[in-house]
Amino acid sequence: LETRILIADDIHHERVVLTRMFEKLSLPDEHRAVTVYEVENGNSALTAIREAYETESHYHAVLVDIYLPDMDGFSLVRRIAEMEAKLGCDENVTVILMASQEERPPNFLELLQEHDLQDSYLTKPVHISKVRQILNWLGVRSKQCVDIKDLSRPNYIADEQYLENSLRRYTLLKKPSVLRLANPSTLNIDVAGSGLAVDDDE
């Protein structure tokens, strides 16, 4: 069984680091494997989701940046819902909106409620704890620790800076290149409807 995740973000290094977090944290076995797909704009995301439905290989989660070159994240969420209704999909994809504190519009919380995303959004830079939480919600076993050297490309400073911000709340072990998830048992995974809560405003 393949668990398919789609990331829609126009910033390349953010897609790279997030993809590698999913790949390096997951513990695939003979029953379930994780595959992460990337697109850089909303129209490409819509095409990918439609083609997946048409081939009966839908995405289990779609992570959407709030600002894409051709449309904003909320517009993409609406268009995904319209497409699913038109196609008569039996199962709708779970959409998770991503936004940094600086990117959030003044009416951000109202927009989340309007689009039924109040329990399904991530604060950027995305923390590894949230990637692990999503994997667990998807039924994929995850690692308790990960080598941070595996998460960014060698000598690529944009990846390293984004990764450093993503890891800022974690406790380093004795080996400087290894970290362990801090208090993973405290993560909130219970949310109305989808069973998913991925906001990180603590």
Stockholm file with secondary structure:
# STOCKHOLM 1.0

chainA/1-202         LETRILIADDIHHERVVLTRMFEKLSLPDEHRAVTVYEVENGNSALTAIREAYETESHYHAVLVDIYLPDMDGFSLVRRIAEMEAKLGCDENVTVILMASQEERPPNFLELLQEHDLQDSYLTKPVHISKVRQILNWLGVRSKQCVDIKDLSRPNYIADEQYLENSLRRYTLLKKPSVLRLANPSTLNIDVAGSGLAVDDDE
#=GR chainA/1-202 SS CEEEEEEECSCHHHHHHHHHHHHHHBCCCSSCEEEEEEESSHHHHHHHHHHHHHTTCCCSEEEEESBCSSSBHHHHHHHHHHHHHHHTCSSCCEEEEEEETTTCCTTHHHHHHHTTCTTSEEEESCCHHHHHHHHHHTTCCBCSEEEGGGSSCTTCHHHHHHHHHHTTTSEECSSTTEEECSSGGGCCCCCTTTSCCCCCCC
#=GC SS_cons         CEEEEEEECSCHHHHHHHHHHHHHHBCCCSSCEEEEEEESSHHHHHHHHHHHHHTTCCCSEEEEESBCSSSBHHHHHHHHHHHHHHHTCSSCCEEEEEEETTTCCTTHHHHHHHTTCTTSEEEESCCHHHHHHHHHHTTCCBCSEEEGGGSSCTTCHHHHHHHHHHTTTSEECSSTTEEECSSGGGCCCCCTTTSCCCCCCC
//
